[in-house]
Amino acid sequence: MNNTVRELLFQLIDANGSDLHLAANNPPMIRIHGNLVPMKDQPVLTDTDTLSYISQLLREPALQELQKIGELDAAIELEGGHRLRINAYRQQGTYAAALRLLPNRFFELHELGLPMNVLRHICQLHAGLVLVTGATNSGKSTTIASIVNQINQNRNCHIHTIEDPVEYRHHSRRAFVTQREVGHDTVSFAEALRRSMREDPDVIVVGEMRDLETMSAALTLAETGHLTFATLHTSTAIQTISRVVSAFPAAQQAQVRIQLASTLQYVICQKLVPWDNNEGRSLVAEILVVNSAIRVMIRDEKSHQMNNVMQTNYESGMRTLEQSMEEIVMTGKISQKTAVLYME
């Protein structure tokens, strides 16, 4: 092993990659525009190599936790202001790690690839729930961070984030910003959300609605006049609403539908689709703008009718995944064949 892990990470940055994967019996792998490829001119790693790379990034208490529990999440900052999210874990008796490079700047709203009328309206909201969903590495955190950055620059309010780990660091501008990291500043999402009511927030960012307790707390916060952002690993608006409702016991689901119908403002379901020339990716997003008709559908268990509303309210910012994908096909960046592949 001739490189330090920081040298590998700066090679990742130079290659415009997003992730570095390390595991014994494999060369270092990097993800570029969604594709995972071997890093050039790097040998196959041994378990000793991999553990050495991980040890270069983590302090001793974190290493002890990894060795005791078998997995660890952390975030660190490199020279030059580059931040990194680390997931280290054991597999087949050896160590491995997935290192995600976090963007070191906020995107301007027009750079996100989402309708500007939707983004401007979200930034003006003072209450309600905004859900940004999608698979891992679909840009959910980037979208929320960019919206929050815009609010930070333009509104006198308290922005409070609860994350695992903190990905984007916000510095107070016009807004006052506080950020809590699960496992470092608080024991859990649910506990931090429960206590956040006493911390006088106006805007709350929940890293992920992972369980019933977190979902319940997020709905309550939105219901009590807070603008609440959260993420889920769902791929369509209909699936998102179903996932939230079905997380609750059957006896509570009718009440949850009423809560969701009254608090939900937007659902943005994202995918990042690689261009056919492998030189970039485009954001494809299904967008549900929750108007009075949608609220009735949520309350009355008629979510299956939402696609028709999204298809016929394009000017308001709504769009189905198919409509959004067709927009990218029209730019020539992806073919119809690629579009079909990523619609599955």
C-alpha positions as CSV (number, residue, x, y, z in Angstrom):
1,M,0.0,0.0,0.0
2,N,1.8,3.1,-1.2
3,N,-1.0,5.7,-0.8
4,T,-2.6,7.3,2.2
5,V,-6.4,7.4,2.3
6,R,-6.3,11.1,1.8
7,E,-4.4,10.7,-1.4
8,L,-7.1,8.3,-2.6
9,L,-9.8,10.8,-1.6
10,F,-8.1,13.7,-3.5
11,Q,-7.9,11.4,-6.6
12,L,-11.7,10.9,-6.1
13,I,-12.2,14.6,-6.0
14,D,-10.1,15.2,-9.1
15,A,-12.1,12.5,-10.9
16,N,-15.3,14.3,-10.0
17,G,-16.5,11.1,-8.2
18,S,-18.9,10.9,-5.3
19,D,-18.0,7.7,-3.4
20,L,-14.9,5.6,-2.6
21,H,-15.3,2.0,-1.6
22,L,-12.6,0.0,0.2
23,A,-12.7,-3.8,0.9
24,A,-10.2,-6.6,1.2
25,N,-9.6,-8.6,-2.0
26,N,-10.7,-5.7,-4.2
27,P,-8.9,-2.6,-5.6
28,P,-10.3,0.8,-4.4
29,M,-13.5,1.5,-6.3
30,I,-15.0,4.9,-7.1
31,R,-18.4,6.0,-8.2
32,I,-18.4,8.5,-11.1
33,H,-21.8,9.8,-12.4
34,G,-23.5,6.8,-10.8
35,N,-21.1,4.1,-12.2
36,L,-18.8,2.2,-9.9
37,V,-15.3,1.6,-11.4
38,P,-11.9,0.5,-10.2
39,M,-9.6,3.3,-9.3
40,K,-6.7,3.5,-11.8
41,D,-3.3,2.1,-11.0
42,Q,-4.3,0.8,-7.6
43,P,-3.6,-2.7,-6.3
44,V,-6.0,-5.2,-4.7
45,L,-6.3,-4.4,-1.0
46,T,-5.6,-6.7,1.9
47,D,-7.6,-6.6,5.1
48,T,-4.6,-4.9,6.8
49,D,-4.6,-2.2,4.0
50,T,-8.3,-1.6,4.5
51,L,-8.1,-1.3,8.2
52,S,-5.1,1.0,7.9
53,Y,-7.1,3.3,5.6
54,I,-10.0,3.4,8.0
55,S,-7.7,4.0,10.9
56,Q,-6.3,7.1,9.2
57,L,-9.7,8.7,9.2
58,L,-11.1,7.7,12.6
59,R,-10.1,8.6,16.1
60,E,-9.4,5.8,18.6
61,P,-12.9,5.9,20.4
62,A,-14.5,5.5,17.0
63,L,-12.2,2.6,16.0
64,Q,-13.0,0.9,19.3
65,E,-16.7,1.3,18.5
66,L,-16.2,-0.2,15.1
67,Q,-14.3,-3.2,16.4
68,K,-16.9,-3.7,19.2
69,I,-20.2,-3.2,17.2
70,G,-19.0,-4.1,13.6
71,E,-20.2,-0.9,12.0
72,L,-19.9,2.9,12.3
73,D,-21.2,6.1,10.8
74,A,-19.2,9.3,11.0
75,A,-18.4,12.6,9.2
76,I,-15.0,14.3,8.9
77,E,-13.5,17.3,7.2
78,L,-10.5,17.1,4.9
79,E,-8.0,19.8,3.9
80,G,-9.6,22.4,1.6
81,G,-13.0,22.2,3.3
82,H,-14.1,18.9,1.7
83,R,-16.4,16.9,4.0
84,L,-16.8,13.2,4.0
85,R,-19.4,10.8,5.3
86,I,-18.0,7.4,6.4
87,N,-19.7,4.1,6.9
88,A,-17.2,1.5,8.1
89,Y,-18.3,-2.1,8.6
90,R,-17.2,-5.7,8.9
91,Q,-18.0,-8.2,6.1
92,Q,-16.9,-11.8,5.8
93,G,-14.6,-11.4,8.7
94,T,-12.7,-8.4,7.2
95,Y,-13.2,-4.6,7.2
96,A,-14.7,-2.5,4.5
97,A,-15.8,1.2,4.1
98,A,-18.0,3.4,2.0
99,L,-16.8,7.0,1.9
100,R,-19.2,9.6,0.5
101,L,-17.8,12.9,-0.6
102,L,-20.2,15.7,0.4
103,P,-20.4,18.8,-1.8
104,N,-18.5,21.7,-0.2
105,R,-20.9,24.3,-1.5
106,F,-24.6,24.8,-1.6
107,F,-26.3,24.6,-5.0
108,E,-28.3,27.7,-6.1
109,L,-31.9,26.8,-6.5
110,H,-31.8,27.1,-10.3
111,E,-29.0,24.5,-10.4
112,L,-31.1,21.7,-8.8
113,G,-33.1,20.9,-11.9
114,L,-36.4,21.3,-10.1
115,P,-39.2,23.7,-11.1
116,M,-38.4,27.2,-9.8
117,N,-42.0,28.0,-8.9
118,V,-42.0,25.0,-6.6
119,L,-38.7,25.8,-5.0
120,R,-39.7,29.5,-4.5
121,H,-43.0,28.5,-2.8
122,I,-41.3,26.0,-0.5
123,C,-38.9,28.7,0.6
124,Q,-41.8,30.9,1.5
125,L,-43.7,28.3,3.6
126,H,-43.9,28.8,7.3
127,A,-45.5,25.5,8.3
128,G,-46.2,22.0,7.0
129,L,-44.3,18.9,5.9
130,V,-42.1,18.7,2.9
131,L,-40.9,15.2,2.0
132,V,-37.9,14.6,-0.3
133,T,-37.6,10.9,-1.2
134,G,-35.5,8.6,-3.3
135,A,-32.9,5.9,-3.2
136,T,-29.5,6.4,-1.7
137,N,-27.3,8.8,-3.7
138,S,-30.4,10.5,-5.4
139,G,-29.6,14.0,-4.1
140,K,-32.2,14.2,-1.3
141,S,-29.8,15.9,1.2
142,T,-28.5,18.3,-1.5
143,T,-32.0,19.4,-2.4
144,I,-33.0,20.0,1.2
145,A,-29.7,21.7,2.1
146,S,-30.0,24.1,-0.9
147,I,-33.6,25.1,0.1
148,V,-32.5,25.6,3.7
149,N,-29.6,27.7,2.6
150,Q,-32.0,29.9,0.7
151,I,-34.2,30.3,3.7
152,N,-31.1,31.0,5.8
153,Q,-30.2,33.9,3.6
154,N,-33.6,35.5,3.4
155,R,-35.6,34.9,6.6
156,N,-35.2,35.8,10.3
157,C,-36.0,32.5,11.9
158,H,-34.5,29.5,13.8
159,I,-33.4,26.6,11.6
160,H,-32.8,23.4,13.5
161,T,-31.4,20.3,11.9
162,I,-31.2,16.7,13.3
163,E,-28.9,14.5,11.2
164,D,-26.9,11.2,11.3
165,P,-24.3,12.5,10.6
166,V,-24.5,16.2,9.9
167,E,-23.8,16.4,6.1
168,Y,-24.0,20.1,5.2
169,R,-22.8,22.7,7.7
170,H,-24.9,25.8,7.7
171,H,-23.6,29.0,9.2
172,S,-26.1,31.5,10.5
173,R,-26.9,34.3,8.0
174,R,-30.2,36.1,8.5
175,A,-31.5,32.9,10.2
176,F,-30.1,31.5,13.4
177,V,-29.0,27.9,12.7
178,T,-28.4,25.0,15.1
179,Q,-27.4,21.5,14.1
180,R,-27.5,18.3,16.1
181,E,-25.8,15.0,15.2
182,V,-27.3,11.7,16.3
183,G,-24.8,9.8,18.4
184,H,-22.8,12.9,19.2
185,D,-25.2,15.6,20.3
186,T,-28.3,13.4,20.9
187,V,-29.0,9.8,21.4
188,S,-31.7,9.4,18.7
189,F,-33.8,11.1,16.1
190,A,-36.9,10.5,18.1
191,E,-35.5,12.0,21.3
192,A,-34.1,15.0,19.5
193,L,-37.4,15.6,17.8
194,R,-39.3,15.2,21.1
195,R,-37.1,17.9,22.7
196,S,-37.0,20.2,19.7
197,M,-40.4,21.7,20.6
198,R,-38.7,23.4,23.6
199,E,-35.9,24.8,21.4
200,D,-38.1,27.3,19.6
201,P,-37.5,26.3,16.0
202,D,-39.2,27.7,13.0
203,V,-37.7,25.3,10.4
204,I,-36.8,21.7,11.3
205,V,-34.8,19.3,9.1
206,V,-35.1,15.6,10.0
207,G,-32.3,13.6,8.3
208,E,-34.6,10.6,7.7
209,M,-38.0,9.3,9.0
210,R,-36.7,5.9,9.9
211,D,-39.3,4.6,12.3
212,L,-42.8,5.1,13.7
213,E,-41.6,7.3,16.5
214,T,-39.7,9.7,14.2
215,M,-42.7,9.8,11.7
216,S,-45.1,10.6,14.5
217,A,-42.9,13.4,15.9
218,A,-42.4,14.9,12.4
219,L,-46.1,15.0,11.8
220,T,-46.7,16.6,15.2
221,L,-44.1,19.3,14.5
222,A,-45.6,20.1,11.1
223,E,-49.1,20.1,12.7
224,T,-48.0,22.6,15.4
225,G,-46.9,25.3,13.0
226,H,-43.3,24.3,12.1
227,L,-41.9,24.0,8.6
228,T,-40.6,20.4,8.6
229,F,-38.3,18.8,6.0
230,A,-37.7,15.0,6.1
231,T,-36.5,12.2,3.8
232,L,-37.7,8.7,3.0
233,H,-36.5,5.9,0.8
234,T,-39.5,5.8,-1.5
235,S,-39.7,6.2,-5.3
236,T,-43.2,7.7,-6.0
237,A,-45.5,10.1,-4.3
238,I,-48.2,7.4,-3.9
239,Q,-45.7,5.0,-2.3
240,T,-44.5,7.8,0.0
241,I,-48.0,8.5,1.5
242,S,-48.6,4.7,1.8
243,R,-45.3,4.2,3.6
244,V,-46.1,6.9,6.2
245,V,-49.6,5.7,6.8
246,S,-48.8,2.0,6.9
247,A,-46.0,2.6,9.5
248,F,-48.7,3.2,12.1
249,P,-50.9,0.6,13.7
250,A,-54.2,0.0,11.9
251,A,-56.2,1.7,14.7
252,Q,-54.3,4.9,14.2
253,Q,-54.2,5.1,10.4
254,A,-57.4,7.0,9.9
255,Q,-56.1,9.8,12.2
256,V,-52.7,9.7,10.5
257,R,-54.4,10.3,7.1
258,I,-56.1,13.3,8.6
259,Q,-52.8,14.6,10.0
260,L,-51.0,14.0,6.7
261,A,-53.9,15.6,4.7
262,S,-53.7,18.8,6.8
263,T,-49.9,19.1,7.0
264,L,-48.3,17.7,3.9
265,Q,-47.2,20.4,1.4
266,Y,-45.0,18.8,-1.2
267,V,-43.6,15.3,-2.0
268,I,-40.5,15.4,-4.3
269,C,-39.3,11.9,-5.4
270,Q,-35.9,12.0,-7.0
271,K,-33.6,10.0,-9.2
272,L,-30.3,10.9,-10.7
273,V,-30.0,9.4,-14.2
274,P,-26.5,9.1,-15.9
275,W,-26.2,10.7,-19.3
276,D,-25.5,8.4,-22.2
277,N,-22.1,9.9,-22.7
278,N,-21.2,9.2,-19.0
279,E,-20.2,12.8,-18.5
280,G,-22.9,13.8,-16.0
281,R,-26.3,13.1,-14.5
282,S,-29.7,14.7,-14.6
283,L,-32.2,15.0,-11.8
284,V,-35.6,13.3,-12.6
285,A,-38.3,14.1,-10.1
286,E,-41.9,13.2,-9.5
287,I,-43.5,16.2,-7.8
288,L,-46.8,16.2,-5.8
289,V,-48.1,19.7,-4.9
290,V,-50.6,19.1,-2.1
291,N,-53.7,21.1,-3.1
292,S,-57.2,20.8,-1.8
293,A,-58.0,17.9,-4.2
294,I,-54.9,15.9,-3.1
295,R,-55.8,16.5,0.6
296,V,-59.2,14.9,0.0
297,M,-57.6,11.9,-1.7
298,I,-55.2,11.4,1.2
299,R,-57.9,11.6,3.8
300,D,-60.3,9.4,1.9
301,E,-57.8,6.7,0.9
302,K,-57.9,7.5,-2.8
303,S,-54.2,8.0,-3.3
304,H,-54.4,5.9,-6.6
305,Q,-56.1,8.9,-8.2
306,M,-53.1,11.2,-7.6
307,N,-51.3,10.4,-10.9
308,N,-54.2,11.9,-12.9
309,V,-53.9,15.1,-10.9
310,M,-50.1,15.3,-11.3
311,Q,-50.4,14.7,-15.1
312,T,-53.0,17.5,-15.5
313,N,-51.4,20.2,-13.2
314,Y,-48.1,20.6,-14.9
315,E,-48.1,24.4,-14.8
316,S,-48.4,24.4,-11.0
317,G,-45.2,22.4,-10.8
318,M,-46.7,18.9,-10.5
319,R,-45.3,16.1,-12.7
320,T,-45.1,12.4,-12.8
321,L,-41.8,10.5,-13.0
322,E,-42.7,9.7,-16.7
323,Q,-43.2,13.4,-17.5
324,S,-40.0,14.4,-15.8
325,M,-38.0,11.7,-17.6
326,E,-39.4,12.8,-20.9
327,E,-38.1,16.3,-20.3
328,I,-34.6,14.9,-20.0
329,V,-35.0,12.7,-23.1
330,M,-36.0,15.9,-25.0
331,T,-32.6,17.5,-24.1
332,G,-30.8,14.6,-25.8
333,K,-28.8,13.8,-22.7
334,I,-30.4,10.4,-22.4
335,S,-32.0,8.1,-24.9
336,Q,-35.5,6.6,-24.7
337,K,-33.9,3.2,-23.9
338,T,-32.1,4.7,-20.9
339,A,-35.3,6.3,-19.8
340,V,-37.1,3.0,-19.9
341,L,-34.3,1.4,-17.9
342,Y,-34.5,3.9,-15.1
343,M,-38.3,3.9,-15.0
344,E,-38.3,0.3,-13.8
